[in-house]
Amino acid sequence: MKRAFDLVAALVILAVVLPVMAVLAILIRVNMGRPVLFRQTRPGFRGRPFSMVKFRSMRDAYDGDGNPLADADRITPFGQFLRATSLDELPELWNVLKGDMSLVGPRPLAMAYLPLYSPEQARRHDVKPGLTGWAQVNGRNALTWSQKFAYDVWYVDNHSLWLDIKILFMTAKVVGMRVGVAAGGQTEVESFDGTN
């Protein structure tokens, strides 16, 4: 039932936002050049890796030795806007259609975090990762890592179609009000080190 809902809802959402995505792609191309999309390997269901696709939000910039500059030095004002409004996440609808992700579930984090999770925290991978989730509508980046993981595991234990629908409606409100966005309009948070 969840998969059928994901497919139908993702297709409907994609049909609505496709013109917006086309405009964003043009603006990204003009502001940051190619590529327009950013791909990164993330852990999916049971921790299996998949290639997650997002709109690019950072420019290519390197120091004198050819090393990439820090994220804070590479993100553009337009990139900050994309992240703060979650518009950079729209291409992940493709991951939902492919079956790598669900519309609702714990957000897919870095592969490097996998060995840092406690057994309880690792349960967040017992469902597919989502474009949005219970943690995202209950504080987003204002939460500590421990709080986020607690919300993720709660969702794993309580997920249902009706809860997914509720979270989707809550997400629209949270994104519209820009709740839980970090200072400066960015959505960057401290890296997880297994203790915070």
Summary of the structure (lengths in Angstrom):
residues: 196
radius of gyration: 16.6
end to end distance: 35.6
largest distance: 53.4
contacts: 563
relative contact order: 0.14
helix: 56%
strand: 12%
